[in-house]
Amino acid sequence: MERNACSSTNKDSRKNNRRIWFDWIQIIAAILVPIVIAVYTVVDNKSNESIANANRRSDLQIAEDQRLNEIQLGEQSRKEDRALNIDQQEENILLQYQTFLSRLIIEHGNYLQKSSEAKIVAQFMTLTALDQLNVNRKRILLRSLHHANLINFLKTEKSFNASIVNLDQADLSHIQFGLSSNRIDKLPMYRYIDWNYVWLPRTILVNASFRHTILDHTTFTESVMDSIDMGFATHTIHQSRTNFVGASLIKANMSNVRFRLTDFSFTNLLLSQMDNFECIECNFSHSILAKVNLNYSIISHTFYLSKDRLLFDYTNFSHALIHSASFKAINFTKSDWSNVQASQIGIYNSIFTNAIMDKSSLIKSTIQDSVFEDVNFYETDFSYAKFYNVTFINLNMYVVNMSFISCEYCFFINVNFEDMIWTHISLRYSKFRDCSIDTNELFENSIDIFESKLINGTNEYNLGKIDSFHRILYIIRIKTGNRIPIETHMNVYLTIFGQVNQTRETELKSNDYQLNRFQNGHINNFTYLFNNFGQIKSIMIRYYENTQKTKWFLDWIEVDIPIRDEFYKFTCFCWIEKSEVTNQYQIELKPSEIIQKNIFVTYEVTVYTGDARGVTVGAHVHLKIYGEYRNSDTYRLHESKTNSNSFQRNQKDIFHVNSLYLGKLNKIDVSLLDGLGSSSWFLLRIEIRDTRINNTYFEFDFQDNIRNRNGLHGEYPPSEILLSKYYIINDLTFFQISVITSDSLGSGTDANVYIIIFDSFKNTGKIPLKNSKTYKNPFEQGHRDEFHIELTEFDSPIKIKIGHDNSGFGTDWSLDRVEIERPSLNQKWIFPYGKKLTQLNEEKRIEIELYPETN
């Protein structure tokens, strides 16, 4: 019973516990429900308030934006109104000024310059108007002044050449005096804007433009012209003069300028662009040309051998770029050429005295008839340069690179050659006087010292003569075609066959640091020393099959022999095939082109002295020859080949004059110089024979006394020319051009075809092939179209360029060959091709350079 009682008690206890928990839950729920409701109410109110605030802020922002937009529109409208007002004011000012100017000119006319009161009024009104006008209206105002000759150079002024209106210190910045800078090419002269005789000294012309303008007799002395654009500005009057003395032309653009008689003395041209700049008889004394770009520029005296050289003394060229430029008859005394990059420049008849040329580079340059005296050389690079008749005096050649140079008729006086770099140099007809030089090193490093002499004190040593097998430098260039496969890794070998000997088979190891040689479309360069085996007759190119990639398409090979000034071109334009005889990949090529780059010619001069009394010549007879391509030096005629005593009565004397090839001779200059007493010479006539082409030039009969009175001389043109049958020079030479189109389907073209023909010295320019003598519609399948042209003074063709303009419907053209004939001499040249000129294949070529077949 007790057990049942305990069980009942436990059950009651559990029921009571459950009831208590349930009560607590009801109490908590009763408490939490209002709390949750309260929290929800608070959160909902906050959310509504936040949304309302956001809406209010958005409304306010929209209202503010609308207000600001209205303010901005109003301000813009007011600005436009102000701009219109200012524009109208400026227009009124310009109109009032032009009205004033018209009245002033009508009232005073040509006497305006004589009226000081009128000049003062014009000056005041002009400067006042300029200060109130924008750049466009300033240009109009200045144009009006220029047309009225009020700001122009006064040719009638005796005291000074000032203009009537003086614009001293006037701000003319940003004014476009010329054409738009978008015009980047040369235009016909009628398109240029004329500012001749304008007088603008001491004006401010920053960022102004004189592009495509004519500036004859203009003055910009001491003006501030920084960042000015003078591209393509030019002179049209031969004796025109322009003055920039003391002007600031920092960062100026003077590209493609053509000036004469212009003075840039004391001018600052720092960082200026002066590429393709041409200035004849211009002075740059004390000017700053640091960091300028003078590439392809020409600065020259009118007379090549003038002793009155142009002044470039104290000029600073430091860090300038002067590639492929030309300087003729310049005085560079105390100029600074430090760190100049000037490869392939030409320097002629110039003087460098006390100049600085530290770390400058004149690689592959040509220097002729010049003097270097007391010049500071240090790490200067003259490698591959050519010197002719150059004198070096009192120089230290420390670390100067003279490798591979050619030096003819050079004179070294008191020159220290220690620590100079001079491998593979050529020194022909040169002299060394009192020089610090190691003769063993000289012999070791020189490849040609023909007729050079070492003079120390009274001792003179002949350094030797070249023999027919002396080792000389050969520069070889090979062009791989743009064909598939794209490259070859084979070992290629070359053999050169000369007139008296041949080279051994030589593996072509590139010196241009290319890992893979003979890649698609690439040109590889090679340099070798071979024996001097005479003129090249042919070459053999061979490679051995050592990989799966054995096919090689060879375009051409060039062989340059600098010491002999010879250049050979061997054209191939084909795959190298395996020979059936040797079972090797090889081809033998003959030269399609041989160029004597600097041809030396012996001119035979025959002098006839007349049969008259008193013909004894106590003076020295000098001769200068003027040619089509260049002029000779002035030679003293002595050592007659026919008589021990020259220029005796009724005598014929023959002299030999060695010179660079002069071309067709135009005139001679005969003079009596350095004689003692009174000399008289009865000159009958002179004949000059060009031994290279066997032309004889008869000078007309002088039949007159040439007397030595202060070095009298005379210039005489030829009276007659007897021409060699191998080298005809007529006013016009007839050529027949035959263009053969391939006979394959679709080989014709509707494009416009042209041809350019080259001889050894010049080319014809583009000749349109339009009027065929054989077909009305030229260049069709299988056609042989003939064209007739007449060329003036043209030698034998050495190559041609032929192409088309890719116009019309059917432009692809399969050209078989071109034939050129000169019927008067029964000469014919054949230029084979046999491929398409098109932009659709992998070569994309519409112009091709072709060389004639060789027999």
Buried (B, 14 or more C-beta within 10 A) or exposed (E): EEEEEEEEEEEEEEEEEEEEEEEEEEEEEEEEEEEEEEEEEEEEEEEEEEEEEEEEEEEEEEEEEEEEEEEEEEEEEEEEEEEEEEEEEBEEBBEEBBEBBEEBBEEBEEEBBEBEEBBEEBBEBBBEBBEBBEBEBBBEBBEBBBEBBBBBBBEEEEEEBBBBBBBEEBBBBBBBBBBEEEBEEBEEEEEBBEBBBBBBBBBBBBBBBBBBBBBBBBBBBBBBBBBBBBBBBBBBEEEBBBBBBBBBBBBBBBBBBBBBBBBBBBBBBBBBBBBBBBBBBBBBBBBBBBBBBBBBBBBBBEEBBBEEBBBBBBBBBBBBBBBBBBBBBBBBBBBBBBBBBBBBBBBBBBBBBBBBBBBBBBBBBBBBBBBBBBBBBBBBBBBBBBBBBBBBBBBBBBBBBBBBBBBBBBBBBBBBBEEBBBBBBBBBBBBBBEBEBEEEEBEEBBBBBBBBBBBEEEEEEEBBEBEEEBEBBBBBBBBBBBBEEEBBEBEBBBBBBBEEBBBEEBEBEBEEEEEEBBBBBBBBBBBBEBBBBEEBEBBBBBBEEEEEEBBBBBBBBBBBBBBBBBBBBBBBBEEBEEEEEEEEBBBEBBBBBBBBEBBEBEBBBBBBBBEBEEBEBBBBBBBBBBBBEBBBBBBEBEEBEEEEEBBBEEBBBBBEBEBBBBBBBBBBBBBBBEBEEEBBBBBBBBBBBBEBBEBBBBBEEBEEEBBBEEEEBEEBEBEEEEBBEEBBBEEEBEBBBBBBBBEEEEBBBBBBBBBBBBBBBEBBEEBEBEEBEEEEEBBBBEBBBBBEBEBEBBBBBBBBBBBBBBEEEEBBBBBBBBBBBBEEEEBEBBBBBEBBBBEEEEBEBBEBBBBBEBE
